[in-house]
Amino acid sequence: MPRPTLLVAEREPLQALSTRKLVLETGKFNVITAHSTQEALDLFHLFPNISVAVLATDPDNTIDCARIADAIKKATQRIPVIALSPVAADICNFADHTISSHEPETLLHLIRSLVGDPRTIDGK
């Protein structure tokens, strides 16, 4: 059984790799990263078998969470959409879950509850 693949849409980090991507890959998830709304939509169509979409909102609106989530939900209801926001009051229409972008353990726990724990796939 292949490890779950996550589509992560977040603005391009200042450093070489995002901390979020490192956390998720350390959790044994495959991660496909988009750094703009259009790139996220393009990658969703290129990789329709993603397990979960993780959309990180930002103050500059680099990532249009509602637009991406709406496109995913119109294509399929089987892919859970998680919106991450630095502000608790932010709401991403069409997302199934909204959590703080400052809580990586909460994100890992939620994803594992949705698709299982890939650390157990290899029997290790």
C-alpha positions in Angstrom: 0.0 0.0 0.0 1.5 3.4 -1.0 1.9 6.1 1.6 -0.8 8.8 1.5 0.0 11.8 -0.7 -0.7 15.3 0.4 -1.2 18.4 -1.8 0.1 21.3 0.3 -0.5 24.8 -1.0 1.5 27.5 0.8 3.3 30.6 -0.1 6.9 30.0 -1.0 9.1 30.0 2.1 12.1 32.3 2.6 14.3 29.4 3.4 14.9 26.5 0.9 12.2 24.2 2.3 9.1 24.9 4.4 9.0 23.6 7.9 5.5 22.3 7.2 6.8 20.1 4.4 9.6 18.8 6.6 7.2 17.9 9.4 4.8 16.1 7.0 7.6 14.2 5.3 9.1 13.2 8.6 5.6 11.9 9.4 6.1 9.6 6.3 3.6 11.4 4.1 4.4 12.1 0.4 4.1 15.8 -0.1 3.4 17.7 -3.4 3.9 21.4 -2.8 2.3 24.3 -4.6 3.3 28.0 -4.0 0.3 29.7 -5.7 -3.4 29.2 -6.2 -2.9 28.3 -9.9 -0.1 25.9 -9.2 -2.3 24.1 -6.6 -5.1 23.8 -9.1 -2.7 22.5 -11.8 -1.1 20.0 -9.5 -4.6 18.8 -8.3 -5.5 18.0 -12.0 -2.1 16.3 -12.6 -2.3 14.2 -9.4 -6.0 13.4 -8.9 -5.2 10.6 -6.4 -4.0 12.8 -3.6 -5.3 11.8 -0.2 -5.6 15.2 1.5 -5.3 18.8 0.5 -3.7 21.2 3.0 -4.2 24.9 2.2 -2.2 27.4 4.2 -3.7 30.9 4.1 -1.5 33.9 4.3 -2.0 37.7 4.7 -1.0 38.4 1.1 -3.6 35.9 -0.3 -1.0 34.1 -2.2 -3.2 31.0 -1.7 -6.9 31.4 -2.4 -8.1 28.7 -0.1 -11.8 29.0 -1.1 -11.0 28.8 -4.8 -8.8 25.7 -4.4 -11.2 24.0 -1.9 -14.2 24.7 -4.2 -12.4 23.2 -7.2 -11.5 20.1 -5.3 -15.0 19.6 -3.9 -16.6 20.1 -7.3 -14.3 17.4 -8.7 -14.7 14.9 -5.8 -16.0 14.7 -2.2 -13.5 12.0 -1.3 -10.5 14.3 -0.7 -10.6 16.0 2.7 -9.5 19.7 2.6 -7.8 21.2 5.6 -7.4 25.0 5.8 -4.5 26.3 7.9 -4.7 29.9 9.2 -2.6 32.0 11.5 -5.8 33.7 12.7 -8.4 31.6 14.4 -11.3 33.7 13.0 -10.3 33.1 9.4 -12.7 30.8 7.6 -12.0 29.0 4.3 -15.3 28.2 2.6 -15.5 24.7 1.3 -12.8 23.3 3.6 -13.7 20.3 5.7 -11.4 21.3 8.6 -9.8 24.6 9.7 -7.0 24.6 12.2 -4.2 26.9 13.4 -1.2 27.0 11.1 1.0 27.3 14.3 0.2 23.7 15.5 2.0 21.1 13.4 1.2 18.3 15.8 -2.5 19.0 15.5 -2.1 18.9 11.7 -0.3 15.6 11.8 -2.9 14.1 14.2 -5.8 15.3 12.0 -4.3 13.9 8.8 -3.5 10.6 10.5 -7.1 10.4 11.7 -8.3 11.0 8.1 -6.1 8.6 6.2 -4.2 6.5 8.7 -0.6 6.6 9.9 1.9 5.8 7.2 4.5 4.9 9.7 2.6 1.6 10.1 2.5 0.8 6.4 6.0 -0.6 6.3 5.3 -2.6 9.4 7.8 -0.5 11.4 
